[in-house]
Amino acid sequence: MEERRLMGGRLLQKGKRSPAEIARRLDVSRTTISDWAKELAEEGWAGLRRRKSSGRPPKLTKTQQERLVCCLKRGASLAGFPTERWTLPRIRQIIKRKFGISYHPNYLGRLMARLDWSPQSPLPQARERDEDLIEAWLKKDWPRIKKSSANRRRNRVF
């Protein structure tokens, strides 16, 4: 599209062809050629170049986003939640409480990704887990089991 606009701008500047001829050559409407001519006259070549669409401005300012990240880094328990796990509904509550801004839950994931926060889930572990017992098993039992299975594989006949 940008290439086509720039080509149209070059043809318009030469002035050798009519807007209708340029429109036919570039397969666009005459209205489009008129718009390009107007942009070229008002803004120059920058008017014909591709621009990033502005989109809707963010609800949170940059400083508010930085404050949100600081709050998230401090932890969920300091923010008044029973566990340290940040969830989108919890983050939504924090934003509403601190800044008075309401976000739709479906959008928060994109906002967190833009702020370099990725969804993470803790690895499940039993509450009854005994680290000393696990370490002892790894040191004593596992080498014995590993050695006996290696011996069984060695004695196989195919």
FIBA-234979 format. One record per residue (C-alpha): residue number from 1; residue in three letters; y, x, z. Coordinates in pm, whole numbers, plus 50000, padded with zeros to 5 digits. Layout:
<atoms>
+-----+--------+-------+-------+-------+
: num : residu : north :  east :    up :
+-----+--------+-------+-------+-------+
: NUM :    ALA :     Y :     X :     Z :
...
+-----+--------+-------+-------+-------+
</atoms>
This chain:
<atoms>
+-----+--------+-------+-------+-------+
: num : residu : north :  east :    up :
+-----+--------+-------+-------+-------+
:   1 :    MET : 50000 : 50000 : 50000 :
:   2 :    GLU : 50243 : 50276 : 50093 :
:   3 :    GLU : 50159 : 50459 : 49771 :
:   4 :    ARG : 50237 : 50145 : 49573 :
:   5 :    ARG : 50571 : 50097 : 49753 :
:   6 :    LEU : 50672 : 50458 : 49690 :
:   7 :    MET : 50576 : 50428 : 49323 :
:   8 :    GLY : 50785 : 50109 : 49302 :
:   9 :    GLY : 51075 : 50291 : 49467 :
:  10 :    ARG : 51055 : 50576 : 49215 :
:  11 :    LEU : 51050 : 50330 : 48924 :
:  12 :    LEU : 51343 : 50138 : 49074 :
:  13 :    GLN : 51548 : 50457 : 49115 :
:  14 :    LYS : 51489 : 50563 : 48756 :
:  15 :    GLY : 51631 : 50227 : 48645 :
:  16 :    LYS : 51453 : 50235 : 48310 :
:  17 :    ARG : 51243 : 49926 : 48375 :
:  18 :    SER : 51327 : 49578 : 48489 :
:  19 :    PRO : 51198 : 49448 : 48824 :
:  20 :    ALA : 50966 : 49212 : 48633 :
:  21 :    GLU : 50809 : 49504 : 48442 :
:  22 :    ILE : 50765 : 49704 : 48761 :
:  23 :    ALA : 50608 : 49402 : 48930 :
:  24 :    ARG : 50357 : 49360 : 48646 :
:  25 :    ARG : 50276 : 49731 : 48639 :
:  26 :    LEU : 50214 : 49748 : 49015 :
:  27 :    ASP : 50051 : 49403 : 49035 :
:  28 :    VAL : 50297 : 49262 : 49289 :
:  29 :    SER : 50545 : 48974 : 49278 :
:  30 :    ARG : 50908 : 49009 : 49166 :
:  31 :    THR : 51012 : 48905 : 49516 :
:  32 :    THR : 50826 : 49204 : 49656 :
:  33 :    ILE : 51011 : 49434 : 49415 :
:  34 :    SER : 51341 : 49281 : 49532 :
:  35 :    ASP : 51242 : 49341 : 49896 :
:  36 :    TRP : 51155 : 49701 : 49817 :
:  37 :    ALA : 51487 : 49753 : 49639 :
:  38 :    LYS : 51672 : 49611 : 49940 :
:  39 :    GLU : 51480 : 49835 : 50184 :
:  40 :    LEU : 51538 : 50137 : 49963 :
:  41 :    ALA : 51913 : 50066 : 49952 :
:  42 :    GLU : 51944 : 50002 : 50328 :
:  43 :    GLU : 51699 : 50251 : 50482 :
:  44 :    GLY : 51622 : 50496 : 50203 :
:  45 :    TRP : 51269 : 50627 : 50150 :
:  46 :    ALA : 51186 : 50572 : 50518 :
:  47 :    GLY : 51215 : 50198 : 50455 :
:  48 :    LEU : 50925 : 50213 : 50209 :
:  49 :    ARG : 50701 : 50431 : 50422 :
:  50 :    ARG : 50426 : 50288 : 50636 :
:  51 :    ARG : 50527 : 50193 : 50988 :
:  52 :    LYS : 50310 : 50130 : 51284 :
:  53 :    SER : 50338 : 49767 : 51380 :
:  54 :    SER : 50515 : 49737 : 51710 :
:  55 :    GLY : 50303 : 49455 : 51847 :
:  56 :    ARG : 50376 : 49287 : 52173 :
:  57 :    PRO : 50542 : 49511 : 52431 :
:  58 :    PRO : 50325 : 49588 : 52735 :
:  59 :    LYS : 50376 : 49380 : 53047 :
:  60 :    LEU : 50359 : 49686 : 53272 :
:  61 :    THR : 50617 : 49958 : 53218 :
:  62 :    LYS : 50510 : 50323 : 53203 :
:  63 :    THR : 50616 : 50380 : 53565 :
:  64 :    GLN : 50425 : 50070 : 53676 :
:  65 :    GLN : 50118 : 50194 : 53490 :
:  66 :    GLU : 50148 : 50530 : 53666 :
:  67 :    ARG : 50180 : 50357 : 54003 :
:  68 :    LEU : 49872 : 50146 : 53922 :
:  69 :    VAL : 49668 : 50460 : 53841 :
:  70 :    CYS : 49781 : 50619 : 54170 :
:  71 :    CYS : 49673 : 50306 : 54357 :
:  72 :    LEU : 49334 : 50308 : 54183 :
:  73 :    LYS : 49282 : 50677 : 54262 :
:  74 :    ARG : 49340 : 50611 : 54634 :
:  75 :    GLY : 49039 : 50382 : 54637 :
:  76 :    ALA : 48949 : 50017 : 54665 :
:  77 :    SER : 48896 : 50020 : 55040 :
:  78 :    LEU : 49256 : 50132 : 55100 :
:  79 :    ALA : 49366 : 49843 : 54880 :
:  80 :    GLY : 49191 : 49601 : 55115 :
:  81 :    PHE : 48851 : 49554 : 54949 :
:  82 :    PRO : 48519 : 49584 : 55137 :
:  83 :    THR : 48365 : 49844 : 54900 :
:  84 :    GLU : 48494 : 50136 : 54693 :
:  85 :    ARG : 48397 : 49976 : 54363 :
:  86 :    TRP : 48680 : 49884 : 54128 :
:  87 :    THR : 48610 : 49575 : 53920 :
:  88 :    LEU : 48836 : 49409 : 53665 :
:  89 :    PRO : 48899 : 49107 : 53891 :
:  90 :    ARG : 48999 : 49343 : 54174 :
:  91 :    ILE : 49230 : 49539 : 53945 :
:  92 :    ARG : 49379 : 49210 : 53831 :
:  93 :    GLN : 49447 : 49116 : 54194 :
:  94 :    ILE : 49617 : 49451 : 54258 :
:  95 :    ILE : 49843 : 49411 : 53953 :
:  96 :    LYS : 49934 : 49059 : 54060 :
:  97 :    ARG : 49997 : 49166 : 54420 :
:  98 :    LYS : 50199 : 49482 : 54347 :
:  99 :    PHE : 50388 : 49391 : 54032 :
: 100 :    GLY : 50375 : 49011 : 54012 :
: 101 :    ILE : 50224 : 49028 : 53664 :
: 102 :    SER : 49917 : 48834 : 53561 :
: 103 :    TYR : 49676 : 48975 : 53305 :
: 104 :    HIS : 49390 : 48792 : 53139 :
: 105 :    PRO : 49059 : 48945 : 53257 :
: 106 :    ASN : 48942 : 48999 : 52897 :
: 107 :    TYR : 49240 : 49226 : 52827 :
: 108 :    LEU : 49219 : 49443 : 53137 :
: 109 :    GLY : 48932 : 49650 : 52996 :
: 110 :    ARG : 49154 : 49764 : 52707 :
: 111 :    LEU : 49439 : 49843 : 52945 :
: 112 :    MET : 49208 : 50050 : 53165 :
: 113 :    ALA : 49074 : 50236 : 52860 :
: 114 :    ARG : 49432 : 50315 : 52754 :
: 115 :    LEU : 49492 : 50451 : 53105 :
: 116 :    ASP : 49173 : 50666 : 53074 :
: 117 :    TRP : 48974 : 50462 : 53327 :
: 118 :    SER : 48619 : 50396 : 53209 :
: 119 :    PRO : 48381 : 50134 : 53346 :
: 120 :    GLN : 48137 : 50298 : 53582 :
: 121 :    SER : 47854 : 50162 : 53788 :
: 122 :    PRO : 47706 : 50345 : 54083 :
: 123 :    LEU : 47342 : 50448 : 54058 :
: 124 :    PRO : 47126 : 50210 : 54259 :
: 125 :    GLN : 46976 : 50369 : 54569 :
: 126 :    ALA : 46778 : 50213 : 54847 :
: 127 :    ARG : 46951 : 50192 : 55184 :
: 128 :    GLU : 46632 : 50314 : 55350 :
: 129 :    ARG : 46638 : 50634 : 55140 :
: 130 :    ASP : 46546 : 50940 : 55349 :
: 131 :    GLU : 46684 : 51258 : 55188 :
: 132 :    ASP : 46481 : 51491 : 55414 :
: 133 :    LEU : 46155 : 51318 : 55322 :
: 134 :    ILE : 46240 : 51336 : 54950 :
: 135 :    GLU : 46320 : 51707 : 54974 :
: 136 :    ALA : 45994 : 51776 : 55159 :
: 137 :    TRP : 45796 : 51585 : 54896 :
: 138 :    LEU : 45962 : 51784 : 54617 :
: 139 :    LYS : 45881 : 52115 : 54787 :
: 140 :    LYS : 45523 : 52047 : 54901 :
: 141 :    ASP : 45360 : 51759 : 54719 :
: 142 :    TRP : 45518 : 51775 : 54373 :
: 143 :    PRO : 45407 : 52135 : 54291 :
: 144 :    ARG : 45051 : 52045 : 54401 :
: 145 :    ILE : 45046 : 51731 : 54183 :
: 146 :    LYS : 45195 : 51918 : 53889 :
: 147 :    LYS : 44938 : 52198 : 53922 :
: 148 :    SER : 44641 : 51960 : 53943 :
: 149 :    SER : 44753 : 51765 : 53634 :
: 150 :    ALA : 44790 : 52092 : 53442 :
: 151 :    ASN : 44433 : 52185 : 53539 :
: 152 :    ARG : 44306 : 51848 : 53415 :
: 153 :    ARG : 44482 : 51894 : 53081 :
: 154 :    ARG : 44331 : 52239 : 53042 :
: 155 :    ASN : 43977 : 52103 : 53085 :
: 156 :    ARG : 44008 : 51835 : 52815 :
: 157 :    VAL : 43775 : 51857 : 52517 :
: 158 :    PHE : 43867 : 51693 : 52188 :
+-----+--------+-------+-------+-------+
</atoms>
